[in-house]
Amino acid sequence: MGVNEIAFVIHTTCFDDSVDFYCESLGLELVEEWREDGHGAVIRLTRGADLELIELEGADAHAGVALGLEVDDVDEWYARLTEAGVKTKAPPIDAFGKRGFGTTDPNGVAVNIYTTSGLG
């Protein structure tokens, strides 16, 4: 008995912008999109962890929710995203044993991108 996979679910009123943010801006893989019995998508975060976007009218703000993405080279990610026009909160900083920066997806979900490698 145990957990085999994690799915982080975001209810959204801006489905297309959300798919573009996660797939085009962040470069994550679109695994599946469906329009039967609702509209949604599954985006691969890492092996065993997916993001599900579900289009819902009246989806509200996502206060208190954040998505953390650990990457190999946070500075490379920062450069790529800012060059693509993605707004970030600030350049990467070192804090809490990590180096990272934050951005916000089209739904208002905080996305924290960080690395722990090379810090010590």
C-alpha positions in Angstrom: 0.0 0.0 0.0 1.3 3.4 -0.9 1.1 6.4 -3.3 2.1 5.5 -6.8 1.7 8.9 -8.5 1.0 12.5 -7.5 -1.4 14.7 -9.4 -1.4 18.5 -8.7 -4.8 19.7 -9.9 -5.6 23.3 -10.9 -9.1 24.4 -11.8 -8.9 27.2 -14.4 -10.9 29.7 -16.4 -7.9 30.4 -18.6 -7.2 26.9 -20.0 -5.3 27.7 -23.2 -3.1 30.3 -21.4 -2.3 27.7 -18.7 -1.4 25.0 -21.2 0.9 27.5 -23.0 2.5 28.6 -19.8 3.4 25.0 -18.6 4.2 23.5 -22.0 5.6 26.4 -24.1 7.1 28.6 -21.4 8.3 26.0 -18.9 8.9 23.3 -21.6 6.9 20.5 -19.8 5.3 17.6 -21.7 1.6 17.6 -22.6 0.6 14.0 -22.0 -3.1 14.2 -22.7 -5.9 16.7 -23.5 -9.6 15.8 -23.4 -12.8 17.5 -24.3 -15.3 14.7 -23.6 -17.2 15.0 -20.3 -15.3 18.3 -19.6 -12.1 19.9 -20.8 -8.8 19.2 -19.2 -5.1 18.2 -19.7 -2.4 16.2 -18.1 1.1 17.7 -18.1 4.1 15.7 -16.9 6.1 17.3 -14.2 8.4 14.4 -13.5 8.1 10.6 -13.4 5.3 9.9 -11.0 4.0 13.5 -10.7 1.6 15.1 -13.1 -0.2 18.4 -13.3 -3.9 18.3 -14.2 -5.6 21.4 -15.6 -9.4 21.3 -15.5 -11.4 24.0 -17.2 -14.2 25.1 -14.8 -16.4 28.2 -15.1 -16.1 30.2 -11.9 -12.8 28.8 -10.7 -11.6 31.1 -8.0 -8.2 32.4 -6.9 -5.6 29.9 -5.7 -4.4 31.7 -2.6 -2.1 29.6 -0.4 -1.3 27.1 -3.2 2.1 26.9 -4.8 3.9 24.5 -7.1 7.6 23.9 -6.6 9.8 22.7 -9.4 13.3 21.5 -8.6 15.6 21.8 -11.7 19.2 21.2 -12.4 20.2 24.7 -13.4 18.0 27.5 -12.0 19.9 30.3 -13.6 19.5 28.7 -17.0 15.7 28.4 -16.4 15.6 32.0 -15.3 17.4 33.2 -18.4 15.2 31.1 -20.7 11.9 32.2 -19.1 12.8 35.9 -19.0 14.0 35.8 -22.6 10.6 34.3 -23.5 8.8 37.2 -21.7 7.7 35.3 -18.6 7.4 37.7 -15.7 9.2 36.7 -12.6 9.1 38.1 -9.0 12.9 38.6 -8.8 16.1 37.1 -10.1 17.3 33.9 -8.4 18.4 34.2 -4.8 20.0 31.8 -2.3 17.8 31.1 0.7 16.8 28.2 2.9 19.5 26.0 1.4 18.2 26.5 -2.2 18.7 28.9 -5.1 15.6 29.9 -6.8 13.0 32.4 -8.1 9.3 32.6 -8.4 6.7 33.3 -11.1 3.0 33.0 -11.3 0.9 31.0 -13.8 -2.1 32.4 -15.6 -4.4 31.2 -12.8 -2.5 33.0 -10.0 -0.8 29.9 -8.8 2.7 30.6 -7.5 5.4 28.6 -9.3 8.7 28.4 -7.4 11.6 27.1 -9.5 14.8 26.2 -7.6 17.9 24.0 -7.3 19.7 22.5 -4.4 22.7 21.2 -6.3 26.0 23.0 -5.7 24.8 24.7 -2.5 26.4 23.8 0.7 
